[in-house]
C-alpha cells in the first residue's frame, strides 16, 4: 500500500515507453491515459499495458481527468502528452495549442483539486527559441516564436503559475531532443535515416546538414524525470516551480548524426540533402546545460551518441 500511485499522460510515446518500465520496476502502481489504440505505441509493443491500469479518453476532457486522478487515488503525475511535431504545429496551430496549452492547465487544475503530491510536466528546450547563448541555462528568457515552441513555453509558464499561486508541487522539464527505440514518426531525423538505411534507400534530409541538436537518449531522459520527481519529495524548496534542463551540453550537426548512422548500418546507406540551411520554423543551433539538475540530484547522461544510435538501430533492425 506504500507504493506510489502514478498517472502518466502521453505514456504510449517514446519517452513513456522508457519511463513506465522504470516506474513499474520501482513498484509504482501505474495508471496511463490512452487516447487512441495505435498498433505502434511503445507500451503495446513492449507488452507493458497489461501491467498498468488504462484510462481511455482525451486529455482535453476535464471530467475524465477528475475521475482518473480522483478514483485512482493518484499521488504522482508525469505529464508527457503533447502534439510534438513541428510541421504539424505550423499547419495546425489551433489543435497544437489545444493539446499543449489547454491540456496542461486542465491537468494541473485536476492536480490542484485532488492535492497531488508531485507533478513533473514536459516543457521543452524549444521554449528558449533561437539564442546566441549556448548551451541554454534555465535563467535564459523564454524567447519562442514558432507555434510549437510557443506552446511549450506556455506549458512551462502555466506550470509555474500553478506551483507559485496554488502550491501545486510541480516542476517542468526543458530537455534536449530525445531519441531511442520506438519512434515511428518519419518526419523526425533519426527514424527517417535509420529506416531508410535499413530499407536500402537514400534518407531524405530536410536541411543542408548544418543545424545542430543536443541529443539525449530516452533512457537517460526517463532517469532525469525520476530524479526530478524524487527531488520534489526530498527538497521541495529547490524543485517546486522550477525548470530543469537535461542534455549533454553539446550540439551535434545533422550531418554528423546522419554520417554516424550510415557508418553503423553500413552497406549502401546514403543521404539525400534537399534543404538549404534550416527548415522553416526550426531553430539553427541548440544545446542545453544540465548543471542545475546534476548539482541537485547527481543525474548525468550515461549513454553516448554512438552507443545510443547503435541501440536504436538494433531496435529497428529487429522489427
C-alpha positions as CSV (number, residue, x, y, z in Angstrom):
1,X,0.0,0.0,0.0
2,X,3.0,2.3,0.3
3,X,3.7,2.2,-3.4
4,X,3.2,5.4,-5.5
5,X,0.0,5.7,-7.5
6,X,1.3,7.3,-10.6
7,X,-0.7,8.8,-13.5
8,X,1.1,9.3,-16.9
9,X,-0.3,11.2,-19.9
10,X,1.5,10.5,-23.2
11,X,2.6,7.2,-21.7
12,X,2.4,5.4,-25.0
13,X,5.0,7.6,-26.7
14,X,8.8,7.2,-26.9
15,X,9.5,8.7,-23.5
16,X,6.6,7.0,-21.9
17,X,7.8,3.6,-23.2
18,X,11.1,4.1,-21.3
19,X,9.6,5.8,-18.2
20,X,6.8,3.3,-17.5
21,X,9.1,0.2,-17.1
22,X,11.3,2.2,-14.7
23,X,8.2,3.1,-12.6
24,X,7.0,-0.5,-12.6
25,X,10.4,-1.7,-11.6
26,X,10.3,0.7,-8.6
27,X,7.0,-0.8,-7.6
28,X,4.7,2.1,-8.6
29,X,1.0,1.4,-9.4
30,X,0.9,3.0,-12.9
31,X,-2.2,4.4,-14.5
32,X,-1.9,5.6,-18.1
33,X,-4.1,7.8,-20.2
34,X,-4.6,6.4,-23.7
35,X,-6.5,8.4,-26.4
36,X,-6.1,6.1,-29.4
37,X,-5.3,2.4,-29.7
38,X,-2.3,2.5,-32.1
39,X,-0.5,-0.7,-33.1
40,X,2.8,1.1,-33.0
41,X,2.6,2.6,-29.5
42,X,5.6,1.9,-27.3
43,X,3.9,0.3,-24.4
44,X,1.8,-2.0,-26.5
45,X,4.9,-3.1,-28.4
46,X,6.6,-3.9,-25.1
47,X,3.6,-5.6,-23.6
48,X,3.5,-3.2,-20.7
49,X,-0.1,-2.1,-21.0
50,X,-1.0,-5.3,-19.3
51,X,0.9,-4.2,-16.2
52,X,-0.9,-0.8,-16.0
53,X,-4.4,0.4,-15.3
54,X,-5.6,2.1,-18.6
55,X,-7.9,5.1,-18.7
56,X,-9.3,5.6,-22.2
57,X,-10.0,9.1,-23.2
58,X,-8.8,12.6,-24.2
59,X,-6.6,14.9,-22.2
60,X,-9.0,17.7,-23.1
61,X,-11.9,16.1,-21.1
62,X,-11.8,17.7,-17.6
63,X,-14.4,15.3,-16.2
64,X,-12.2,12.4,-17.3
65,X,-9.1,13.9,-15.7
66,X,-11.0,14.5,-12.5
67,X,-12.3,10.9,-12.4
68,X,-8.9,9.4,-13.3
69,X,-7.0,11.2,-10.7
70,X,-9.7,11.0,-8.0
71,X,-10.9,7.4,-8.4
72,X,-7.4,6.0,-8.9
73,X,-6.2,8.0,-5.8
74,X,-3.2,9.4,-7.8
75,X,-0.4,10.9,-5.8
76,X,2.2,11.4,-8.6
77,X,1.7,12.7,-12.2
78,X,4.0,12.8,-15.2
79,X,2.5,14.9,-17.9
80,X,4.1,13.9,-21.2
81,X,1.2,14.2,-23.6
82,X,1.6,16.8,-26.3
83,X,1.4,17.4,-30.0
84,X,5.2,17.3,-30.7
85,X,5.6,17.6,-34.4
86,X,6.9,21.0,-35.5
87,X,5.5,20.7,-39.0
88,X,2.0,19.8,-37.7
89,X,2.2,22.7,-35.3
90,X,2.8,25.1,-38.3
91,X,-0.1,23.6,-40.3
92,X,-2.5,23.2,-37.4
93,X,-1.6,25.7,-34.6
94,X,-5.1,25.6,-33.0
95,X,-5.0,21.8,-32.4
96,X,-1.4,22.2,-31.1
97,X,-2.4,24.9,-28.7
98,X,-5.4,23.0,-27.6
99,X,-3.4,19.9,-26.7
100,X,-0.3,21.5,-25.4
101,X,-1.7,24.6,-23.6
102,X,-5.3,23.8,-22.7
103,X,-4.4,20.2,-21.9
104,X,-1.8,21.4,-19.5
105,X,-4.0,23.7,-17.5
106,X,-6.8,21.2,-17.3
107,X,-4.5,18.5,-15.9
108,X,-2.8,20.9,-13.5
109,X,-6.2,22.1,-12.2
110,X,-7.2,18.5,-11.5
111,X,-3.9,18.0,-9.7
112,X,-4.7,21.1,-7.6
113,X,-8.2,20.0,-6.7
114,X,-7.0,16.5,-5.7
115,X,-3.9,17.7,-4.0
116,X,-1.5,15.5,-5.9
117,X,1.8,15.3,-4.1
118,X,4.2,15.7,-7.1
119,X,3.8,16.7,-10.8
120,X,6.5,16.7,-13.5
121,X,5.5,18.4,-16.7
122,X,7.2,18.1,-20.1
123,X,8.1,21.5,-21.5
124,X,10.9,21.7,-24.0
125,X,14.2,23.3,-24.8
126,X,12.4,24.7,-27.8
127,X,10.8,27.2,-25.4
128,X,14.1,29.1,-25.3
129,X,13.8,29.9,-29.0
130,X,16.9,30.9,-31.1
131,X,19.7,32.1,-28.9
132,X,23.3,33.2,-29.4
133,X,24.0,32.0,-25.8
134,X,24.6,28.3,-25.8
135,X,24.2,25.9,-24.1
136,X,20.9,27.1,-22.7
137,X,20.7,27.7,-19.0
138,X,17.5,27.8,-17.0
139,X,17.8,31.6,-16.3
140,X,17.6,32.5,-20.0
141,X,14.4,34.1,-21.1
142,X,11.8,32.0,-23.0
143,X,12.0,33.6,-26.4
144,X,9.9,31.2,-28.5
145,X,8.3,32.4,-31.7
146,X,7.1,29.4,-33.7
147,X,3.8,27.7,-32.8
148,X,5.2,24.5,-31.3
149,X,7.9,26.4,-29.4
150,X,5.3,28.9,-28.0
151,X,3.0,26.1,-26.9
152,X,5.8,24.6,-24.8
153,X,6.8,28.0,-23.4
154,X,3.2,28.4,-22.4
155,X,3.2,24.9,-20.8
156,X,6.2,25.9,-18.8
157,X,4.7,29.2,-17.6
158,X,1.3,27.7,-16.7
159,X,3.0,25.0,-14.6
160,X,5.0,27.7,-12.7
161,X,1.8,29.7,-12.1
162,X,0.1,26.6,-10.5
163,X,3.2,26.0,-8.4
164,X,3.6,29.5,-7.2
165,X,0.0,30.6,-6.9
166,X,-1.8,27.4,-5.8
167,X,1.0,25.4,-4.2
168,X,0.8,22.6,-6.7
169,X,4.2,20.7,-6.2
170,X,5.1,20.8,-9.9
171,X,8.3,21.2,-11.9
172,X,9.0,21.4,-15.6
173,X,11.5,19.8,-17.9
174,X,13.4,21.5,-20.7
175,X,15.1,18.6,-22.3
176,X,17.3,18.2,-25.3
177,X,16.0,16.3,-28.4
178,X,15.0,12.8,-27.3
179,X,15.8,9.7,-29.4
180,X,15.8,6.0,-29.0
181,X,13.8,2.8,-29.7
182,X,10.1,3.2,-30.5
183,X,9.9,6.4,-32.5
184,X,7.9,5.6,-35.6
185,X,7.4,9.2,-36.9
186,X,9.3,9.6,-40.2
187,X,9.2,13.4,-40.0
188,X,11.9,13.2,-37.3
189,X,15.5,12.9,-38.4
190,X,16.7,9.7,-36.7
191,X,13.8,7.4,-37.5
192,X,13.9,8.5,-41.2
193,X,17.6,8.0,-41.6
194,X,17.6,4.6,-39.8
195,X,14.6,3.2,-41.6
196,X,15.8,4.5,-45.0
197,X,19.3,2.9,-44.4
198,X,17.8,-0.4,-43.5
199,X,15.4,-0.3,-46.5
200,X,18.3,0.5,-48.8
201,X,17.0,3.9,-50.0
202,X,18.6,7.3,-49.5
203,X,17.4,9.1,-46.4
204,X,15.6,12.4,-47.2
205,X,17.2,15.3,-45.2
206,X,15.2,18.5,-45.0
207,X,18.2,20.7,-44.3
208,X,21.7,21.1,-45.6
209,X,23.1,19.2,-42.7
210,X,24.4,22.2,-40.8
211,X,21.7,22.6,-38.0
212,X,22.9,21.3,-34.6
213,X,20.9,19.5,-31.9
214,X,21.7,18.2,-28.4
215,X,20.6,14.6,-28.4
216,X,19.5,12.8,-25.2
217,X,18.9,9.0,-25.2
218,X,15.5,8.2,-24.0
219,X,16.6,6.1,-21.0
220,X,18.7,9.0,-19.7
221,X,15.6,11.2,-20.1
222,X,13.4,8.8,-18.1
223,X,16.0,8.7,-15.3
224,X,16.0,12.5,-15.3
225,X,12.2,12.6,-14.8
226,X,12.5,10.2,-11.9
227,X,15.3,12.4,-10.4
228,X,13.2,15.5,-10.6
229,X,10.1,13.7,-9.1
230,X,12.3,12.5,-6.2
231,X,13.7,16.0,-5.7
232,X,10.2,17.4,-5.3
233,X,9.8,14.9,-2.4
234,X,13.2,15.4,-0.8
235,X,13.9,19.1,-1.4
236,X,10.7,20.9,-2.5
237,X,12.3,24.3,-2.0
238,X,14.8,23.6,-4.8
239,X,12.3,21.9,-7.1
240,X,8.7,23.2,-6.9
241,X,8.0,25.9,-9.5
242,X,11.4,25.3,-11.1
243,X,12.5,24.3,-14.6
244,X,15.3,21.7,-15.3
245,X,17.4,21.2,-18.3
246,X,18.7,17.8,-19.3
247,X,21.0,17.1,-22.1
248,X,24.7,16.6,-22.9
249,X,25.6,20.3,-23.2
250,X,26.9,19.7,-26.8
251,X,25.3,20.3,-30.1
252,X,25.8,17.8,-32.9
253,X,25.3,18.7,-36.5
254,X,22.6,16.9,-38.6
255,X,25.4,15.8,-41.0
256,X,27.4,14.2,-38.2
257,X,24.3,12.4,-36.9
258,X,23.5,11.1,-40.4
259,X,27.0,10.0,-41.1
260,X,27.2,8.1,-37.8
261,X,24.0,6.2,-38.6
262,X,25.2,5.4,-42.1
263,X,28.5,4.2,-40.8
264,X,26.8,1.9,-38.2
265,X,24.3,0.5,-40.7
266,X,26.9,0.1,-43.5
267,X,26.1,-1.3,-46.9
268,X,24.7,1.2,-49.4
269,X,23.2,3.6,-46.9
270,X,23.2,7.2,-48.1
271,X,21.5,10.6,-47.6
272,X,19.7,12.9,-49.9
273,X,20.1,16.5,-48.7
274,X,17.2,18.6,-50.0
275,X,17.3,21.6,-47.9
276,X,19.3,24.9,-47.7
277,X,20.1,26.0,-44.2
278,X,17.5,25.3,-41.6
279,X,14.0,24.1,-42.3
280,X,11.3,26.8,-41.9
281,X,10.1,27.2,-38.4
282,X,13.0,25.4,-36.8
283,X,16.0,26.6,-34.7
284,X,19.5,26.6,-36.1
285,X,21.6,25.5,-33.1
286,X,20.5,24.1,-29.7
287,X,22.2,22.6,-26.7
288,X,21.3,22.6,-23.0
289,X,23.3,22.9,-19.8
290,X,22.3,20.2,-17.3
291,X,24.4,21.6,-14.4
292,X,21.4,22.6,-12.3
293,X,19.9,19.1,-12.3
294,X,23.3,17.5,-11.9
295,X,24.2,19.6,-8.9
296,X,20.9,18.9,-7.1
297,X,20.4,15.2,-8.0
298,X,23.7,13.8,-9.4
299,X,22.0,13.0,-12.7
300,X,24.1,13.0,-15.9
301,X,23.6,11.5,-19.3
302,X,25.1,8.0,-19.4
303,X,24.6,6.9,-23.0
304,X,26.9,8.4,-25.6
305,X,25.6,9.3,-29.0
306,X,27.2,6.4,-30.9
307,X,26.1,3.8,-28.3
308,X,22.6,5.3,-28.3
309,X,22.3,5.2,-32.0
310,X,23.6,1.6,-32.1
311,X,20.9,0.6,-29.6
312,X,18.3,2.5,-31.6
313,X,19.4,0.9,-34.9
314,X,19.3,-2.6,-33.3
315,X,15.7,-1.9,-32.2
316,X,14.6,-1.0,-35.8
317,X,16.6,-3.8,-37.3
318,X,14.9,-6.3,-35.0
319,X,11.5,-5.2,-36.4
